């Protein structure tokens, strides 16, 4: 292998790193969102189960949702990381717009989650926004992996 082809090989490997990171982050985000939905279900049914056995406190309900809340913040940070990878990796306007949209949905989700505790009428918006996050992260993961398969290495 000549020095020129070795340089071209390493340059193409470096330029594909942000794309691979973006693709992996998109898939991880989608899986994390699925886990997040499961944790919300766990929190709700744990509270119902606890109420069957005794009068439950706010602490019991909060404890049931702790994992859901913690993962939610981790997901928003991962969304920010996805956006940073798209921008720094110069992955194109389309990927940047998807990442911006997903990050904004994540920030809105955190705000709705916090606000819904004092204004329960906002709770359905938190749930509906979760469906938007599920859909967009799933579509982005699919889109990223499908593009990765059609590009020559």
C-alpha positions as CSV (number, residue, x, y, z in Angstrom):
1,X,0.0,0.0,0.0
2,X,1.4,3.4,-1.0
3,X,1.7,6.3,1.4
4,X,-1.0,8.2,-0.6
5,X,-3.5,5.3,-0.3
6,X,-2.8,4.9,3.4
7,X,-3.4,8.6,3.9
8,X,-6.7,8.4,1.9
9,X,-7.7,5.4,3.9
10,X,-7.1,7.0,7.3
11,X,-8.8,10.3,6.1
12,X,-11.9,8.4,5.0
13,X,-11.9,6.4,8.3
14,X,-11.7,9.7,10.3
15,X,-14.5,11.3,8.3
16,X,-16.7,8.2,8.8
17,X,-16.2,8.3,12.6
18,X,-18.7,11.1,13.2
19,X,-21.3,9.4,10.9
20,X,-20.8,6.1,12.8
21,X,-21.1,7.9,16.2
22,X,-24.3,9.6,15.0
23,X,-25.8,6.4,13.7
24,X,-24.9,4.6,17.0
25,X,-26.2,7.4,19.1
26,X,-29.5,7.5,17.2
27,X,-30.0,3.8,17.8
28,X,-29.1,4.0,21.4
29,X,-31.5,6.9,21.9
30,X,-34.3,4.9,20.3
31,X,-33.6,1.9,22.6
32,X,-33.4,4.3,25.6
33,X,-36.8,5.8,24.7
34,X,-38.3,2.3,24.7
35,X,-36.8,1.6,28.1
36,X,-38.0,5.0,29.3
37,X,-41.6,4.1,28.3
38,X,-41.2,0.8,30.2
39,X,-40.0,2.6,33.3
40,X,-43.0,5.0,33.2
41,X,-45.2,1.9,33.1
42,X,-43.3,0.4,36.0
43,X,-43.7,3.6,38.0
44,X,-47.5,3.8,37.4
45,X,-48.1,0.1,38.2
46,X,-45.8,0.1,41.2
47,X,-47.8,3.0,42.7
48,X,-51.1,1.1,42.0
49,X,-49.6,-2.1,43.6
50,X,-48.4,-0.2,46.6
51,X,-51.9,1.4,47.0
52,X,-53.4,-2.0,47.1
53,X,-51.4,-2.9,50.2
54,X,-51.4,0.4,52.1
55,X,-52.0,4.1,51.9
56,X,-49.2,5.4,49.8
57,X,-47.2,8.6,50.3
58,X,-45.8,11.0,47.8
59,X,-42.4,9.5,48.6
60,X,-43.7,6.0,47.4
61,X,-44.8,7.5,44.1
62,X,-41.6,9.4,43.6
63,X,-39.5,6.3,44.4
64,X,-41.5,4.4,41.7
65,X,-40.6,7.0,39.1
66,X,-37.0,7.7,40.1
67,X,-35.5,5.5,37.4
68,X,-37.8,7.0,34.8
69,X,-36.8,10.6,35.8
70,X,-33.1,9.8,35.9
71,X,-33.1,8.1,32.5
72,X,-35.1,11.0,31.1
73,X,-32.3,13.5,31.9
74,X,-29.7,11.1,30.5
75,X,-31.7,10.8,27.3
76,X,-31.8,14.7,27.0
77,X,-28.0,14.8,27.5
78,X,-27.7,12.1,24.8
79,X,-29.9,14.2,22.5
80,X,-27.6,17.1,23.0
81,X,-24.6,14.9,22.3
82,X,-26.3,13.8,19.1
83,X,-26.7,17.4,18.0
84,X,-23.1,18.2,18.8
85,X,-21.9,15.2,16.8
86,X,-24.1,16.3,13.9
87,X,-22.7,19.8,14.0
88,X,-19.0,19.0,14.7
89,X,-19.0,16.1,12.3
90,X,-20.5,18.3,9.6
91,X,-23.1,15.6,8.8
92,X,-25.3,17.8,6.7
93,X,-28.3,20.0,7.1
94,X,-30.7,17.1,7.3
95,X,-29.0,15.3,10.2
96,X,-28.5,18.6,12.0
97,X,-32.2,19.5,11.6
98,X,-33.3,16.0,12.9
99,X,-30.9,16.4,15.9
100,X,-32.2,19.9,16.7
101,X,-35.8,18.7,16.5
102,X,-35.1,15.7,18.7
103,X,-33.2,17.8,21.2
104,X,-36.0,20.4,21.4
105,X,-38.6,17.6,21.9
106,X,-36.4,16.3,24.7
107,X,-36.2,19.7,26.4
108,X,-39.9,20.1,26.0
109,X,-40.4,16.7,27.6
110,X,-38.4,17.6,30.6
111,X,-40.3,20.9,31.0
112,X,-43.7,19.1,30.7
113,X,-42.6,16.4,33.1
114,X,-41.7,19.0,35.8
115,X,-44.7,21.2,35.1
116,X,-47.2,18.3,35.1
117,X,-46.4,17.6,38.8
118,X,-48.1,20.9,39.8
119,X,-50.5,21.1,36.8
120,X,-51.8,17.6,36.1
121,X,-53.7,18.8,33.0
122,X,-50.3,19.0,31.2
123,X,-49.6,15.3,31.9
124,X,-51.3,14.2,28.6
125,X,-48.9,16.6,26.7
126,X,-46.0,14.8,28.3
127,X,-47.3,11.5,27.1
128,X,-48.1,12.8,23.6
129,X,-44.7,14.4,23.3
130,X,-43.2,11.0,24.4
131,X,-44.9,9.5,21.3
132,X,-43.3,12.2,19.1
133,X,-39.9,11.4,20.7
134,X,-40.4,7.7,20.1
135,X,-41.3,8.3,16.5
136,X,-38.6,10.8,15.6
137,X,-35.8,8.8,17.3
138,X,-37.0,5.6,15.6
139,X,-37.2,7.3,12.2
140,X,-33.8,8.8,12.6
141,X,-32.2,5.6,13.7
142,X,-33.8,3.8,10.7
143,X,-32.7,6.6,8.4
144,X,-29.2,6.7,9.7
145,X,-28.7,2.9,9.5
146,X,-30.3,2.6,6.1
147,X,-28.0,5.3,4.7
148,X,-25.0,3.6,6.2
149,X,-25.8,0.4,4.4
150,X,-26.1,2.1,1.0
151,X,-22.9,4.0,1.2
152,X,-19.7,2.5,0.0
153,X,-17.1,2.0,2.7
